[in-house]
Structure formats: structure tokens, C-alpha cells
Amino acid sequence: MRALKLGTKIKEAVGGVKNTVGKSDIAMTVVVGALVAFGVLMVYSAGAYTAERIYGTAFYYVYKQLTGAALGFAAMFLFSRIDYHVLYKLRYVILVVSVVLLAIVFIPGVGITNYGARRWINLPFFTIQASEISKFGFIVFASAYIGSHTDRITTFKGILPVVLVGGVICLLIILEPNMSVTICMALLMIVMLFLGGAKIKHLLMIILPLIAAAVVLILVEPYRFARLMAFIDPWQSPLEEGYQLIQSYYGLGAGGLFGVGLFNSRQKFLFLPFAESDFIFSVIGEEFGLLGCAVVMCAYLFIIRRALKIAMGAPDRFGSLLCSGIAAIIAIQVMVNIAVVTGSIPPTGLPLPFISSGSSGLIVFMSSIGVLNGVARRSHKSSELMFLRTKRTGNRKKAKAGAT
């Protein structure tokens, strides 16, 4: 019976498209598609040599990325057609699935260990990274809770459910261990509470213990402390902890203003570790220079701006927070990745959305773009119309001022 009711809800959600008055954000979708296509190209450029050596084919990472892109486009279309309110109805199911997937990672034989960390679940035909799903599971839950408890969110007791859920997810992720995604999750939790209307004094009561916990986590693990020291002066250990950051500097520095040209990077030839994933921005900087990096960053800024635009035009608080959360996670992950590659913060592994190698993250991020379009399509007062009216009102005021 429950399965029947769930199927009925999904049918109603899909059928709700007929009542939409807005439209999908075509410009944002095109830019996302361009980033994904560029990502496939850069994954081949950055990872072909490594893939050839390890897997015997230069197209290994490209095949995985193309599969992720194909599934991602399908998911993006599906979520744009489904009424986003179905996510509200399924918020607890989505949250439980996210937490269970994080827990399954620790089951021997199911969770895959790479580079000393358990982050992937081994399925018959592919692997998934549970932490990628958990970030968006948290966004759905937090948006639903904050959206339906507007008055309570201004009290410390009112924000505790969001903090507790975020804390459980962070705990499971740090046990993998994966400090980069843990930091990402913690920042996302703070941003969601801030957007929801939580008081600054309550946020400080969460932020200060988080900072203290981060310091303890760095001190208790020698390799994290070594990374911190390498960040301060990478040339003290140029062949060990400082090696990756120095190689990233070489790549960005060699690129100059216009780059050395597509496929002409030298750092990707086993000099720069994880060139196809965490440090792909360094290869972009080497091959396309500062100008290419600027174009990529402008593309991300455009997507984030359009997401916030949709959030402002959403028909309800849940939709607004949902879109804001998606904009926040994209912004956080882009900023952390670029900051690491440029040596602005201590080295940590975090992929660049839509571009870095990794099908799980690609599918989930593209699904989130579908959710944004789903909100835009069901907006009773579309963001485009709202911004257009604001611009017209501003022009009229200027015209009147000029006339007087």
C-alpha cells in the first residue's frame, strides 16, 4: 500500500507540470551543459596519460565521465518535470537513505577503500560516493524543516534538529575519513541556518565549537598537521606533503595569461597527483591560462546568480531555501577547490562541480540543476518577471528624476 501511495504521489508530481506558469532557465541549463562538455574534454586532457598507464586505455576516465553526463542529463530533465514538493513529502525518506548510504560504506566488502579512506559503495556495475548524495539529502531536509518552522528557527532550541542531523552526517563523513567534505557540510549547515533566519549569537554557539573540533582533528592526525605545515611553507617538504601544492603552482605559473594550449600541459604527466579530479583547475590554468580560469569562474558565478534568482521568485519558503541551498553548495565547493589549488587554504581533496572526474558528483549536481528548473517552472511569480519589473521600476524612477 505504501509503495502504491508513493507511486501515486510521484504521478501527481509529474502531472503537476501542466499547472506551471514559469519556465525552465534555459540560459543556466546551457551554461551547465557547456561546463559538463568542457569537463569531459579536460578529464581526457588531464587524465589520459594516467589512465593509459593504470588501466591500459587513455579513455578510461572519459568513459566514466560520459556515462555520468548521460545519466546526469536524464536526471536533470526528470527533476525539472517533477513537482519539487514531492521532495518535501519524501524529506525523511531522502534523509534516511542518505545516512544509511554513509553507514553502508563501513561494511566490509561493500565499502571500497582507496588511499586509506572508505568513501565509495561497490555496486555490481558501478560505484557511488555516498557523501555526494548526503549533501543534497541534507539540503532537502533543512529546507523542509526551516521552511515549516519559521518562528522556531529564531530560537536555539529551534535550530537543534538541523544541527543534530548535520552533526550526524559530518560525523559519518569524518570517520571515512574525509575532512574536506566534512568542512563543506559544516559550512553548508551554517549557511542554511543563516538563510533561514537563525540569530548570529546562536550561529556563533555552533561555529566556535566547530572551529575547536577542526583544530583537534588536525592535531590528532599527523598527516593533517603535516599538510597544514606544508601549506604554510610547501618548500620545506618539496617531495612529500608540499609536493602537490608546488606542482599546482608550477602548472598555474606555466599557463601565464593565455596558457600553453589544449592537451599541452606538462604537469599532468605524473607530476601533479589527481590531475583529473581534485586538481583539474590547475591543468585548466596551465592549458588555458588566467583568461581560461576567469571564464570558468564567470560560468560558476552565472549559475549561482541564476540559482539565487530562481530562489527569490520561488512560490514558497521551501522552494526558496531549496534553491538557495543548491546555490550555496555549488559556491562552497567551487571556492574550496580553487582556494586549495591556488594555495589559499591547506590542501584537501574536493572535486570541482560539473568538471572534475567523478560520475556520482556529476549526476547529483546535474540533478540539482533539474530541481532549480523545477522550481522555476512552478513559480507563480517567476524570477524573470520579478527582476524585469524591478528593472522597469528603476528605469521609470530615473526617467522621472531626469524630467524634474
C-alpha positions as CSV (number, residue, x, y, z in Angstrom):
1,M,0.0,0.0,0.0
2,R,2.8,2.4,0.9
3,A,4.5,1.7,-2.5
4,L,1.2,2.4,-4.2
5,K,0.7,5.7,-2.4
6,L,4.3,6.7,-3.2
7,G,3.7,5.9,-6.9
8,T,0.5,8.0,-6.9
9,K,2.4,10.9,-5.3
10,I,5.1,10.8,-8.0
11,K,2.4,10.6,-10.8
12,E,0.7,13.6,-9.3
13,A,4.0,15.5,-9.1
14,V,4.8,14.8,-12.7
15,G,1.3,15.7,-13.8
16,G,1.6,19.0,-11.9
17,V,3.7,20.3,-14.8
18,K,0.5,21.3,-16.7
19,N,-0.2,23.9,-14.0
20,T,3.1,25.6,-14.3
21,V,3.3,29.3,-15.2
22,G,7.0,29.8,-15.2
23,K,9.6,28.2,-17.5
24,S,13.0,26.5,-17.2
25,D,16.1,28.7,-17.0
26,I,17.4,27.9,-20.5
27,A,20.5,30.2,-20.1
28,M,21.6,28.4,-16.9
29,T,21.0,25.0,-18.4
30,V,23.1,25.9,-21.4
31,V,26.0,27.1,-19.3
32,V,25.8,23.9,-17.1
33,G,25.8,21.8,-20.3
34,A,28.8,23.8,-21.6
35,L,30.7,23.2,-18.3
36,V,29.9,19.5,-18.4
37,A,31.1,19.2,-22.0
38,F,34.2,21.2,-21.1
39,G,34.7,18.9,-18.1
40,V,34.7,15.8,-20.3
41,L,37.3,17.4,-22.5
42,M,39.5,18.4,-19.6
43,V,39.1,15.0,-17.9
44,Y,40.5,13.4,-21.1
45,S,43.3,16.0,-21.3
46,A,44.3,15.7,-17.6
47,G,43.8,12.0,-17.1
48,A,44.6,10.3,-20.5
49,Y,48.3,9.6,-19.6
50,T,47.5,8.3,-16.1
51,A,44.5,6.2,-17.4
52,E,46.8,4.7,-20.1
53,R,49.4,3.6,-17.5
54,I,47.0,2.2,-14.9
55,Y,44.0,0.9,-17.0
56,G,45.5,0.4,-20.4
57,T,43.3,2.9,-22.2
58,A,43.5,6.6,-22.4
59,F,39.7,6.9,-22.4
60,Y,39.0,5.2,-19.0
61,Y,38.1,8.4,-17.2
62,V,36.3,9.8,-20.2
63,Y,34.0,6.7,-20.5
64,K,33.1,7.1,-16.8
65,Q,32.6,10.9,-17.2
66,L,30.4,10.4,-20.3
67,T,28.3,7.8,-18.5
68,G,27.8,10.2,-15.6
69,A,27.0,13.1,-18.0
70,A,24.4,11.0,-19.8
71,L,22.7,9.9,-16.6
72,G,23.1,13.4,-15.3
73,F,21.2,15.0,-18.2
74,A,18.5,12.3,-17.8
75,A,18.2,13.1,-14.1
76,M,18.2,16.9,-14.8
77,F,15.3,16.5,-17.2
78,L,13.4,14.2,-14.8
79,F,13.7,16.6,-11.8
80,S,12.7,19.6,-13.9
81,R,9.5,17.8,-14.8
82,I,8.6,16.6,-11.3
83,D,6.9,19.0,-8.8
84,Y,9.6,19.8,-6.3
85,H,7.0,19.5,-3.5
86,V,7.4,15.7,-3.8
87,L,10.9,16.3,-2.2
88,Y,9.2,17.9,0.8
89,K,6.8,14.9,1.1
90,L,9.8,12.5,0.9
91,R,12.2,14.5,3.0
92,Y,12.5,11.9,5.8
93,V,12.9,9.1,3.2
94,I,15.7,11.0,1.4
95,L,17.4,11.8,4.7
96,V,17.3,8.2,6.0
97,V,18.6,6.9,2.6
98,S,21.5,9.5,2.8
99,V,22.5,8.4,6.3
100,V,22.1,4.7,5.5
101,L,24.4,5.0,2.5
102,L,27.0,6.8,4.6
103,A,26.8,3.9,7.1
104,I,27.0,1.2,4.4
105,V,30.4,2.5,3.4
106,F,31.8,0.9,6.6
107,I,30.5,-2.6,5.8
108,P,33.5,-4.8,4.7
109,G,33.2,-6.0,1.1
110,V,30.7,-3.2,0.3
111,G,32.7,-0.1,1.1
112,I,35.7,0.4,-1.1
113,T,39.0,1.7,0.4
114,N,41.2,4.0,-1.7
115,Y,44.2,6.0,-0.4
116,G,43.3,5.0,3.2
117,A,39.7,6.1,3.1
118,R,36.3,4.4,2.8
119,R,34.2,6.7,0.6
120,W,32.7,4.5,-2.1
121,I,30.0,1.8,-2.2
122,N,30.7,-1.1,-4.6
123,L,27.7,-1.9,-6.7
124,P,27.5,-4.6,-9.5
125,F,28.2,-2.3,-12.4
126,F,29.4,1.0,-10.8
127,T,30.4,2.7,-7.6
128,I,28.8,5.6,-5.8
129,Q,30.2,8.1,-3.4
130,A,27.7,8.4,-0.5
131,S,28.9,11.8,0.7
132,E,27.8,13.4,-2.6
133,I,24.2,12.2,-2.0
134,S,24.2,13.2,1.7
135,K,24.9,16.9,0.9
136,F,21.8,17.2,-1.1
137,G,19.8,15.0,1.3
138,F,20.7,17.5,4.0
139,I,19.6,20.4,1.8
140,V,16.2,18.9,1.3
141,F,15.7,18.1,5.0
142,A,17.0,21.5,6.2
143,S,14.9,23.4,3.6
144,A,11.7,21.5,4.6
145,Y,12.3,21.9,8.4
146,I,13.3,25.6,8.3
147,G,10.5,26.4,5.8
148,S,7.8,24.9,8.0
149,H,9.2,26.2,11.4
150,T,9.8,29.9,10.6
151,D,9.1,31.1,14.2
152,R,11.1,28.4,16.0
153,I,14.2,28.9,13.9
154,T,15.0,32.1,15.7
155,T,15.5,30.2,19.0
156,F,18.4,27.9,19.8
157,K,16.1,25.0,20.6
158,G,14.5,25.5,17.2
159,I,17.7,25.1,15.2
160,L,18.8,21.9,17.1
161,P,17.2,19.4,14.7
162,V,19.1,20.9,11.8
163,V,22.3,20.9,13.9
164,L,21.9,17.3,15.1
165,V,21.2,16.0,11.6
166,G,24.1,17.9,10.2
167,G,26.3,16.7,13.0
168,V,25.4,13.0,12.4
169,I,26.2,13.4,8.7
170,C,29.5,15.2,9.5
171,L,30.5,12.5,12.0
172,L,29.9,9.7,9.5
173,I,31.9,11.5,6.8
174,I,34.9,12.3,9.0
175,L,35.0,8.7,10.1
176,E,35.7,7.7,6.4
177,P,37.9,9.9,6.8
178,N,37.0,12.8,4.6
179,M,37.7,16.1,6.2
180,S,37.2,18.2,3.1
181,V,33.6,17.1,2.6
182,T,33.1,17.4,6.4
183,I,34.1,21.0,6.2
184,C,31.9,21.5,3.2
185,M,28.9,20.0,5.1
186,A,29.6,22.2,8.2
187,L,29.7,25.3,6.0
188,L,26.5,24.3,4.3
189,M,24.8,23.8,7.6
190,I,25.8,27.3,8.8
191,V,24.7,28.9,5.5
192,M,21.3,27.1,5.6
193,L,20.6,28.3,9.2
194,F,21.7,31.8,8.3
195,L,19.4,31.9,5.3
196,G,16.6,30.5,7.4
197,G,16.8,33.4,9.9
198,A,18.8,32.0,12.8
199,K,20.3,34.6,15.1
200,I,24.0,35.4,14.9
201,K,24.6,34.6,18.6
202,H,23.1,31.1,18.0
203,L,25.3,30.6,14.9
204,L,28.4,31.6,16.9
205,M,27.5,29.0,19.5
206,I,27.8,26.4,16.7
207,I,30.7,27.9,14.8
208,L,33.1,28.2,17.7
209,P,32.8,24.5,18.7
210,L,33.2,23.6,15.1
211,I,36.5,25.6,14.8
212,A,37.7,23.9,18.0
213,A,36.8,20.5,16.7
214,A,38.7,21.2,13.4
215,V,41.8,22.2,15.4
216,V,41.6,19.0,17.4
217,L,41.1,16.9,14.3
218,I,44.2,18.4,12.7
219,L,46.3,17.9,15.8
220,V,45.4,14.3,16.5
221,E,46.2,13.2,12.9
222,P,49.9,13.6,12.0
223,Y,49.2,13.7,8.2
224,R,46.7,16.6,8.6
225,F,49.2,18.6,10.7
226,A,51.8,17.9,8.1
227,R,49.5,19.2,5.4
228,L,49.0,22.4,7.4
229,M,52.7,22.9,7.8
230,A,53.1,22.3,4.0
231,F,50.5,24.9,3.3
232,I,52.5,27.5,5.4
233,D,55.7,26.6,3.6
234,P,55.4,23.8,0.9
235,W,59.2,24.1,0.1
236,Q,60.1,22.7,3.5
237,S,58.9,19.3,2.2
238,P,59.0,19.6,-1.6
239,L,59.0,15.8,-2.2
240,E,56.4,14.9,0.5
241,E,53.5,17.0,1.9
242,G,54.4,20.1,-0.1
243,Y,54.8,18.2,-3.4
244,Q,51.2,18.5,-4.6
245,L,50.9,22.2,-3.9
246,I,54.2,23.0,-5.5
247,Q,53.3,21.1,-8.7
248,S,50.0,23.0,-8.8
249,Y,51.9,26.3,-8.6
250,Y,54.1,25.2,-11.5
251,G,51.1,24.4,-13.6
252,L,49.3,27.7,-12.9
253,G,52.5,29.6,-13.3
254,A,53.4,28.0,-16.6
255,G,49.9,28.9,-18.0
256,G,50.5,32.6,-17.8
257,L,47.8,34.8,-19.3
258,F,46.7,32.6,-22.3
259,G,48.0,29.1,-21.4
260,V,50.2,26.6,-23.2
261,G,47.3,25.2,-25.3
262,L,44.8,22.4,-25.0
263,F,46.5,18.9,-24.4
264,N,49.9,20.6,-23.9
265,S,50.0,20.5,-20.1
266,R,53.3,19.0,-18.7
267,Q,52.2,18.7,-15.1
268,K,49.6,16.0,-15.9
269,F,52.4,13.6,-16.8
270,L,52.6,12.1,-13.3
271,F,53.9,15.4,-11.8
272,L,50.5,16.6,-10.4
273,P,48.6,14.0,-8.4
274,F,44.8,13.7,-9.0
275,A,45.1,16.0,-12.1
276,E,41.8,14.7,-13.5
277,S,39.8,15.3,-10.3
278,D,40.8,17.4,-7.3
279,F,43.5,19.5,-9.1
280,I,41.9,19.7,-12.6
281,F,41.7,23.5,-12.2
282,S,45.5,23.6,-12.1
283,V,45.5,21.9,-15.5
284,I,42.9,24.3,-16.8
285,G,45.1,27.2,-15.7
286,E,48.2,25.6,-17.4
287,E,46.4,24.9,-20.7
288,F,44.1,28.0,-20.9
289,G,45.9,30.5,-18.7
290,L,44.5,33.1,-16.4
291,L,41.9,34.0,-19.1
292,G,40.6,30.5,-19.2
293,C,40.3,30.3,-15.4
294,A,38.4,33.6,-15.4
295,V,35.9,32.3,-18.0
296,V,35.3,29.1,-15.9
297,M,34.8,31.2,-12.7
298,C,32.4,33.5,-14.5
299,A,30.4,30.5,-15.6
300,Y,30.1,29.4,-12.0
301,L,29.1,32.9,-10.9
302,F,26.5,32.9,-13.6
303,I,25.0,29.6,-12.4
304,I,25.0,30.7,-8.8
305,R,23.4,34.0,-9.7
306,R,20.6,32.3,-11.7
307,A,20.0,29.9,-8.8
308,L,19.6,32.7,-6.4
309,K,17.3,34.5,-8.9
310,I,15.1,31.4,-9.0
311,A,15.2,31.2,-5.2
312,M,13.9,34.8,-5.0
313,G,11.0,34.0,-7.3
314,A,10.0,30.7,-5.7
315,P,6.3,30.3,-4.8
316,D,7.0,29.2,-1.2
317,R,9.7,29.2,1.5
318,F,10.6,25.6,1.0
319,G,11.4,26.2,-2.7
320,S,13.3,29.4,-1.9
321,L,15.5,27.6,0.7
322,L,16.0,24.6,-1.6
323,C,17.3,26.7,-4.4
324,S,19.4,28.8,-2.0
325,G,20.9,25.6,-0.6
326,I,21.8,24.3,-4.0
327,A,23.4,27.7,-4.9
328,A,25.3,27.5,-1.6
329,I,26.8,24.0,-2.0
330,I,27.9,24.9,-5.6
331,A,29.5,28.1,-4.3
332,I,31.2,26.4,-1.3
333,Q,32.6,23.6,-3.3
334,V,33.9,25.8,-6.1
335,M,35.5,28.3,-3.6
336,V,37.2,25.5,-1.6
337,N,38.5,23.7,-4.7
338,I,40.0,26.8,-6.3
339,A,41.4,28.0,-2.9
340,V,43.2,24.7,-2.4
341,V,44.6,24.7,-6.0
342,T,45.9,28.2,-5.6
343,G,47.3,27.6,-2.1
344,S,44.9,29.9,-0.4
345,I,43.9,27.2,2.2
346,P,45.6,24.0,3.3
347,P,45.5,21.1,0.7
348,T,42.3,19.0,0.8
349,G,40.6,16.8,-1.7
350,L,37.3,18.3,-3.1
351,P,36.2,18.0,-6.8
352,L,35.2,20.9,-9.0
353,P,31.5,20.7,-9.7
354,F,30.5,19.7,-13.3
355,I,34.1,19.4,-14.4
356,S,36.2,17.1,-12.2
357,S,36.2,13.4,-12.8
358,G,33.6,11.5,-10.8
359,S,30.2,10.3,-12.0
360,S,28.5,10.3,-8.6
361,G,29.1,14.0,-8.0
362,L,28.3,14.9,-11.6
363,I,24.9,13.1,-11.5
364,V,23.9,14.7,-8.2
365,F,24.9,18.2,-9.2
366,M,23.1,17.9,-12.5
367,S,20.0,16.6,-10.7
368,S,20.1,19.7,-8.5
369,I,20.0,21.9,-11.7
370,G,16.9,20.0,-12.6
371,V,15.4,20.8,-9.2
372,L,16.2,24.5,-9.8
373,N,14.4,24.3,-13.2
374,G,11.5,22.5,-11.5
375,V,11.1,25.4,-9.0
376,A,11.3,27.9,-11.8
377,R,8.6,26.1,-13.8
378,R,6.2,26.1,-10.9
379,S,6.8,29.6,-9.8
380,H,3.6,31.6,-9.6
381,K,5.7,34.7,-9.9
382,S,8.7,33.8,-12.0
383,S,12.0,35.2,-11.1
384,E,12.5,36.6,-14.6
385,L,9.2,38.6,-14.4
386,M,10.1,39.9,-10.9
387,F,13.6,41.1,-12.0
388,L,12.1,42.6,-15.2
389,R,9.6,44.6,-13.1
390,T,12.3,45.7,-10.8
391,K,14.4,46.9,-13.7
392,R,11.5,48.7,-15.3
393,T,10.6,50.4,-12.0
394,G,14.2,51.6,-11.6
395,N,14.2,53.0,-15.2
396,R,10.9,54.8,-14.6
397,K,12.3,56.4,-11.4
398,K,15.4,57.5,-13.3
399,A,13.3,59.0,-16.1
400,K,11.1,60.9,-13.6
401,A,14.2,62.2,-11.9
402,G,15.6,63.3,-15.2
403,A,12.4,65.1,-16.1
404,T,12.3,67.1,-12.9
